[in-house]
Every structure is written in C-alpha cells, then in structure tokens.
Amino acid sequence: MGPVGLDAHIHGRRDVSGPVITPCKLHQRWADSRLIVIENEGHGGPESVAALVDAVEEIAAGLP
C-alpha cells in the first residue's frame, strides 16, 4: 500500500489531457497498487466518483 493507505489509481480511458499510459506506468512501479480504468469516461464522471468513493471506504475500513 502506498503513502497514507493510498493504493488505487482511477483513470478515465477517454481523458484526453492525460493518456491512460501514465497511470499504467505508475501502477507498474507502485507495488500492490490497483489500477481502475473507467472505460466510458474522461476526466471524471459518475463512474469515476463511485470508484473513488469505494476506494476511500476501503481505506477508511482499514483504519484503527
């Protein structure tokens, strides 16, 4: 797990300002990370927000 429990990279495949190769490379170098690619969204949207909420809830559940 990364700093302060962060381990999920959430990225929209249609994000034209940041190609999906960038989080893919980060994911390859960050041990035990999770890459979540939202196929039908760009830079944010309801599926990305839902994935973010899920990731934050998982982190919160693991806190003392």
C-alpha positions in Angstrom: 0.0 0.0 0.0 1.2 3.5 -0.8 1.5 6.5 1.4 -1.3 7.0 3.9 -3.1 4.0 2.6 -3.5 5.1 -1.0 -3.3 2.3 -3.5 -5.9 2.9 -6.1 -5.3 4.7 -9.4 -8.7 5.7 -11.0 -8.5 6.9 -14.6 -10.9 7.5 -17.4 -9.8 6.0 -20.6 -11.3 8.9 -22.6 -9.3 11.5 -20.7 -7.6 13.4 -23.5 -5.5 15.6 -21.2 -3.9 12.5 -19.5 -3.5 9.4 -21.6 -4.1 6.0 -19.8 -0.4 5.1 -20.3 0.5 7.4 -17.5 -1.4 5.7 -14.7 -0.4 2.3 -16.3 3.3 3.1 -15.9 2.7 4.4 -12.3 0.8 1.2 -11.5 3.6 -1.0 -12.8 6.1 0.8 -10.5 3.9 1.0 -7.4 3.9 -2.3 -5.6 0.4 -3.6 -4.6 -1.4 -0.8 -6.3 -4.7 -1.2 -8.1 -5.4 0.4 -11.5 -9.1 1.1 -12.2 -9.7 2.2 -15.7 -13.2 3.7 -16.3 -13.8 2.8 -20.0 -16.6 5.2 -20.8 -15.4 8.4 -19.0 -12.8 11.0 -19.5 -11.6 13.3 -16.7 -14.2 12.4 -14.1 -17.9 11.4 -14.2 -20.3 9.3 -12.1 -18.4 6.0 -12.5 -15.1 7.6 -11.5 -16.7 9.2 -8.5 -18.3 5.8 -7.5 -14.9 4.1 -7.8 -13.3 6.9 -5.7 -16.0 6.5 -3.0 -15.4 2.7 -3.0 -11.6 3.2 -2.6 -12.0 5.7 0.2 -14.4 3.5 2.0 -12.0 0.6 1.8 -9.2 2.7 3.2 -11.4 4.0 6.0 -12.5 0.5 6.9 -8.8 -0.5 7.4 -8.1 2.4 9.8 -7.9 1.8 13.6 
